[in-house]
């Protein structure tokens, strides 16, 4: 009988280093069609948020852009200590955490962004923001 996979541990291991993330990003280098990163940014911009939570934001490129271009406060939550360290080095309020145990009250966030991590977390975590981008 096959042992069940510890999904949280698997995800942490996959994003433990920049090399693992870079390998995952390389799958999109030659992709055709609309750029999902641009789509995510435009969806967030359309909501005109004041406070944004980005879940699983990797190295923080989207968080930096939201903060810089929209002037929104961005909080990032990621299971990977390394990704949080990288985001913090860019001045992002990044926290190690689990998407299923977010420390925010209902209505405290305007937008929740789940970009690239939707396969490892339930959408129900969006707990009453005005908008979510998935």
Buried (B, 14 or more C-beta within 10 A) or exposed (E): EEEEEEEBEEBBEBBBEBEBBEEEBEEEEEEEEEEEBEEBBEBBBEBEBEBBBBBBBBBBBBBBBBBEEBEBBBBBBBBBEBBBEBBBEBEBBBBBBBBEEBEBEEEBBBBBBBBBBEEBBEEEBBBEBEBBBB
